[in-house]
Amino acid sequence: MIRKILAVTCISLALLIPQNVKAAETTNNFVVDEYKNWTIHFNREVAFDDLSKQGIVVTDSKGNKVDVQLELGKDNKSIIVEYPTWGYLLGEKYQLTVNNKVHDKNNKSIKQAAFVNFSVEPENKDAVIFKDKVFQDSVKNYLKKPNEEILKSDVDKLTEFDAGGIDVEDISGIDEFVNLEDLNLSNTKVKDISSLKELTSLEELTLENTNISDITPLKNLYNLEVLDLSNTKVSDISALKGLKNLEELYLVNSPIKDLSVLKELDNLEALNLDNTQISDISALKQLKNLKELIVNGLSDSEQKILENALPNCRILGL
């Protein structure tokens, strides 16, 4: 039969012949911390082979398998499910499944699966909650706190953060990084940047090679000086209208066509429009502080117009 002994800290499963095994048992809604280890106890020595290991799985609320490690207990009658590297994701819900691939040394298996549902909550009320495990782990690694909760006091100290090239999709939680001045999210899977609207101290932001299309959350980041939107899906840059401190703007290989908003950005010194589809260059003539302009597809007459309007600017047509 299948029975619980210590509901919070362990699961007890009996490896008996099928006719004595009860229906699948679900133990619901434990609240644990992110470094929870589960111990599964059996009434016989368990065969700790690949098949039995395949029968013990932790999944998140989206059904994704969590990379946990299994360890055979010293009595050979228990298996320890160790928490994943850098812990479970705070605020997430998980299910631990033990199915009938688990067997004893005589190849007798449990007939029905057993399930434990659990959610992960912070011990400290000031902990920062992330929705993306990869992002959470990157922050822990950056702060050199692999086995500790990330607190608001930790991220308050950050003035720069580099997540470039990391397989991040959701940056929820970054809104707590209120003192950030330099943020790199290039070459990630980030699509939604709504969490950035709180980061009003940002001076440099790199979003190159991301999946973003809407930059409305940037409209009140008045301290921005450098912004890279190259190789994104951004086609509308009207949200930049009020960013008067912007000095460098990179729009390489973006679907932008309308540049009229740029005439408001009179502090621009560097502008890269390489491989864009712009047709109206009239806004560029008003950027009197521009020192370097990269733009492709100019006709000879357009090149001459810009050279006359921007005598102190180096104009490169690639």
C-alpha positions as CSV (number, residue, x, y, z in Angstrom):
1,M,0.0,0.0,0.0
2,I,0.9,3.6,-0.3
3,R,0.9,5.7,2.9
4,K,2.2,9.0,4.3
5,I,4.4,9.0,7.4
6,L,5.9,12.5,7.7
7,A,3.8,14.6,5.4
8,V,6.0,17.7,5.3
9,T,9.4,16.2,5.1
10,C,9.1,12.8,3.4
11,I,6.9,10.5,1.4
12,S,6.6,6.8,2.3
13,L,5.7,4.3,-0.4
14,A,5.3,0.6,0.0
15,L,6.7,-1.6,-2.7
16,L,4.2,-4.4,-2.5
17,I,2.6,-6.8,-4.9
18,P,0.0,-5.0,-7.1
19,Q,-3.2,-6.4,-5.5
20,N,-2.2,-4.7,-2.2
21,V,-1.5,-1.3,-3.8
22,K,-4.1,1.4,-3.3
23,A,-5.0,4.1,-5.8
24,A,-2.7,7.0,-6.5
25,E,-2.3,9.3,-3.6
26,T,-1.9,13.0,-3.8
27,T,-0.5,15.1,-1.0
28,N,-1.5,18.7,-1.5
29,N,-0.1,22.2,-1.1
30,F,2.9,22.1,1.1
31,V,4.6,25.5,1.5
32,V,8.4,25.1,1.5
33,D,11.5,27.2,1.0
34,E,13.6,27.2,-2.2
35,Y,16.2,24.8,-0.8
36,K,13.8,22.0,0.1
37,N,15.1,18.4,-0.1
38,W,12.5,15.6,-0.2
39,T,13.1,12.1,1.2
40,I,11.1,9.2,-0.2
41,H,11.0,6.2,2.1
42,F,10.3,2.6,0.9
43,N,9.6,-0.5,2.9
44,R,12.1,-2.5,0.8
45,E,15.5,-1.9,-0.7
46,V,15.0,0.1,-3.8
47,A,16.8,-0.6,-7.1
48,F,18.6,2.7,-7.7
49,D,19.0,2.2,-11.5
50,D,18.1,4.4,-14.5
51,L,14.6,3.1,-14.6
52,S,13.8,3.9,-11.0
53,K,15.4,7.3,-11.4
54,Q,13.1,8.0,-14.4
55,G,10.2,7.3,-12.1
56,I,10.9,10.3,-9.8
57,V,10.2,13.6,-11.4
58,V,9.7,17.2,-10.3
59,T,7.7,19.5,-12.7
60,D,6.8,23.2,-12.4
61,S,3.4,24.8,-13.0
62,K,4.0,24.8,-16.8
63,G,4.8,21.1,-16.8
64,N,8.5,21.7,-17.4
65,K,10.8,19.1,-15.8
66,V,13.0,20.5,-13.1
67,D,16.7,19.4,-13.0
68,V,16.9,17.8,-9.6
69,Q,19.5,15.3,-8.4
70,L,18.6,12.0,-6.8
71,E,20.6,10.3,-4.1
72,L,20.2,6.8,-2.6
73,G,19.8,6.8,1.2
74,K,22.3,5.0,3.4
75,D,19.6,2.4,4.3
76,N,19.0,1.6,0.6
77,K,15.3,2.0,1.3
78,S,15.1,5.8,0.7
79,I,15.8,8.2,-2.1
80,I,16.6,11.9,-1.5
81,V,15.3,14.4,-4.1
82,E,17.8,17.3,-3.8
83,Y,16.8,20.8,-4.7
84,P,18.0,22.2,-8.1
85,T,21.2,24.2,-8.4
86,W,20.5,27.6,-6.7
87,G,17.1,26.4,-5.4
88,Y,13.5,26.3,-6.6
89,L,11.9,29.5,-8.0
90,L,10.2,31.6,-5.3
91,G,6.5,32.0,-5.9
92,E,6.4,28.9,-8.2
93,K,4.2,25.8,-7.7
94,Y,5.7,22.3,-8.3
95,Q,4.7,18.7,-8.3
96,L,6.8,15.7,-7.2
97,T,5.8,12.5,-8.9
98,V,6.8,9.0,-8.0
99,N,5.5,6.6,-10.6
100,N,5.6,2.8,-11.2
101,K,9.0,2.8,-12.9
102,V,10.3,2.8,-9.4
103,H,11.0,-0.8,-8.3
104,D,12.8,-3.0,-5.8
105,K,15.7,-5.3,-6.4
106,N,13.2,-8.1,-7.3
107,N,11.7,-5.8,-10.0
108,K,8.5,-5.3,-8.1
109,S,7.1,-1.9,-8.8
110,I,4.6,0.4,-7.2
111,K,1.4,0.1,-9.2
112,Q,0.0,3.6,-8.8
113,A,1.8,6.9,-8.8
114,A,2.0,9.2,-5.8
115,F,2.1,13.0,-6.0
116,V,3.2,15.8,-3.8
117,N,2.1,19.3,-4.7
118,F,4.2,22.1,-3.1
119,S,4.7,25.8,-3.5
120,V,7.9,27.8,-2.7
121,E,7.6,30.9,-0.6
122,P,10.4,33.1,0.8
123,E,11.4,33.0,4.4
124,N,12.2,36.7,4.4
125,K,9.4,39.1,3.5
126,D,11.9,41.3,1.8
127,A,13.0,38.7,-0.7
128,V,12.8,39.6,-4.4
129,I,10.4,37.3,-6.3
130,F,11.4,36.2,-9.8
131,K,9.2,34.3,-12.3
132,D,12.0,33.0,-14.5
133,K,14.3,30.4,-12.9
134,V,17.1,31.2,-15.3
135,F,16.9,34.9,-14.5
136,Q,16.8,34.2,-10.7
137,D,19.9,32.0,-11.0
138,S,21.8,34.6,-13.0
139,V,21.1,37.2,-10.3
140,K,22.2,34.8,-7.6
141,N,25.4,34.1,-9.6
142,Y,26.0,37.8,-10.2
143,L,25.6,38.5,-6.5
144,K,27.6,35.4,-5.5
145,K,24.7,34.2,-3.4
146,P,24.0,30.8,-4.9
147,N,22.2,29.3,-1.9
148,E,20.5,32.3,-0.4
149,E,17.4,34.3,-1.0
150,I,17.9,37.6,-2.9
151,L,16.7,40.5,-0.8
152,K,15.8,44.0,-1.8
153,S,18.8,45.2,0.2
154,D,21.0,43.1,-2.1
155,V,19.7,44.5,-5.4
156,D,19.6,48.0,-4.0
157,K,23.4,47.9,-4.2
158,L,23.5,47.1,-7.9
159,T,24.2,49.9,-10.3
160,E,24.9,47.6,-13.2
161,F,23.7,44.2,-14.3
162,D,24.8,42.1,-17.2
163,A,22.4,39.3,-18.4
164,G,23.7,39.3,-22.0
165,G,23.7,36.0,-23.7
166,I,21.7,34.2,-20.9
167,D,18.6,32.2,-21.8
168,V,16.3,34.6,-20.0
169,E,12.6,35.1,-21.1
170,D,10.9,36.8,-18.2
171,I,12.6,39.7,-16.3
172,S,9.9,40.1,-13.7
173,G,11.5,41.1,-10.4
174,I,14.0,43.5,-12.0
175,D,11.7,46.4,-11.1
176,E,13.3,46.1,-7.6
177,F,16.7,47.0,-9.1
178,V,15.9,50.7,-8.6
179,N,19.4,51.9,-8.6
180,L,20.5,50.3,-11.8
181,E,22.4,52.7,-14.2
182,D,23.6,50.2,-16.8
183,L,21.6,47.1,-17.9
184,N,22.5,44.6,-20.6
185,L,19.8,42.2,-21.8
186,S,21.2,41.6,-25.3
187,N,21.0,38.2,-26.9
188,T,18.2,37.0,-24.6
189,K,14.7,35.8,-25.2
190,V,13.1,38.8,-23.5
191,K,9.9,40.0,-25.1
192,D,8.2,42.0,-22.4
193,I,10.1,44.9,-20.8
194,S,7.2,46.4,-18.8
195,S,9.3,45.8,-15.6
196,L,11.8,48.3,-16.8
197,K,9.5,51.3,-16.3
198,E,10.5,51.5,-12.7
199,L,14.2,51.8,-13.4
200,T,14.4,55.6,-13.7
201,S,18.1,55.7,-12.8
202,L,19.0,53.8,-16.0
203,E,21.6,55.6,-18.1
204,E,22.6,52.8,-20.5
205,L,20.3,50.0,-21.8
206,T,21.2,47.3,-24.3
207,L,18.3,45.3,-25.8
208,E,20.1,44.2,-28.9
209,N,19.0,40.8,-30.4
210,T,15.9,40.4,-28.2
211,N,12.2,39.7,-29.1
212,I,10.9,43.1,-27.9
213,S,8.5,45.1,-30.1
214,D,6.9,47.5,-27.6
215,I,9.2,50.1,-26.0
216,T,6.4,52.1,-24.3
217,P,7.8,51.2,-20.8
218,L,10.9,53.3,-21.6
219,K,9.0,56.6,-22.1
220,N,9.8,57.9,-18.6
221,L,13.4,56.8,-18.3
222,Y,14.6,60.4,-18.6
223,N,18.2,59.6,-17.6
224,L,18.8,57.3,-20.5
225,E,21.9,58.3,-22.4
226,V,22.6,55.2,-24.5
227,L,20.0,52.9,-26.0
228,D,20.6,49.9,-28.3
229,L,17.5,48.5,-30.0
230,S,19.4,46.8,-32.9
231,N,18.0,43.5,-34.3
232,T,14.7,43.8,-32.5
233,K,11.1,43.9,-33.7
234,V,10.6,47.6,-32.7
235,S,8.9,49.5,-35.4
236,D,7.6,52.5,-33.4
237,I,10.0,54.7,-31.5
238,S,7.6,57.4,-30.5
239,A,8.0,56.5,-26.8
240,L,11.5,58.0,-27.0
241,K,10.1,61.5,-27.5
242,G,10.8,62.8,-24.0
243,L,14.2,61.2,-23.5
244,K,16.1,64.5,-24.0
245,N,19.3,63.1,-22.4
246,L,19.7,60.4,-25.1
247,E,23.2,60.7,-26.7
248,E,23.6,57.4,-28.5
249,L,20.8,55.4,-30.3
250,Y,21.3,52.2,-32.2
251,L,18.5,50.9,-34.5
252,V,20.5,48.5,-36.7
253,N,18.4,46.0,-38.7
254,S,15.1,47.1,-37.1
255,P,11.8,47.6,-38.9
256,I,11.7,51.3,-38.1
257,K,10.5,53.6,-40.9
258,D,9.3,56.8,-39.2
259,L,12.1,58.9,-37.7
260,S,10.1,62.1,-36.9
261,V,10.4,61.6,-33.2
262,L,14.2,62.0,-33.5
263,K,13.9,65.8,-34.0
264,E,13.0,66.0,-30.3
265,L,16.3,64.4,-29.3
266,D,18.6,67.3,-29.8
267,N,21.4,65.9,-27.6
268,L,21.9,62.9,-29.9
269,E,25.6,62.5,-30.8
270,A,25.6,59.0,-32.4
271,L,22.9,57.4,-34.5
272,N,23.1,54.1,-36.3
273,L,20.4,53.3,-38.8
274,D,22.2,50.7,-40.8
275,N,20.0,48.3,-42.6
276,T,16.7,50.1,-41.9
277,Q,14.0,51.0,-44.4
278,I,13.7,54.8,-43.7
279,S,12.7,57.0,-46.6
280,D,12.3,60.4,-45.0
281,I,15.5,61.9,-43.6
282,S,14.1,65.3,-42.8
283,A,14.2,64.7,-39.0
284,L,17.9,64.0,-39.2
285,K,18.7,67.5,-40.5
286,Q,17.7,68.9,-37.1
287,L,20.1,66.9,-35.0
288,K,22.7,69.6,-34.8
289,N,24.8,67.9,-32.1
290,L,25.2,64.7,-34.1
291,K,28.8,63.6,-34.5
292,E,28.3,60.2,-36.2
293,L,25.5,59.0,-38.4
294,I,25.4,55.6,-40.0
295,V,22.6,55.2,-42.6
296,N,22.4,53.1,-45.7
297,G,20.6,53.8,-49.1
298,L,21.1,57.5,-49.3
299,S,21.0,59.1,-52.7
300,D,23.8,61.5,-53.7
301,S,21.4,64.4,-53.1
302,E,20.3,63.2,-49.7
303,Q,23.9,62.7,-48.7
304,K,24.7,66.3,-49.8
305,I,21.7,67.6,-47.9
306,L,22.8,66.0,-44.6
307,E,26.4,67.1,-45.1
308,N,25.3,70.7,-45.4
309,A,22.8,70.4,-42.5
310,L,25.2,68.6,-40.2
311,P,28.7,70.0,-40.9
312,N,30.2,68.5,-37.7
313,C,28.9,65.0,-38.3
314,R,30.7,62.1,-39.9
315,I,28.2,60.4,-42.2
316,L,28.8,56.8,-43.2
317,G,26.6,55.1,-45.7
318,L,27.1,51.3,-45.5
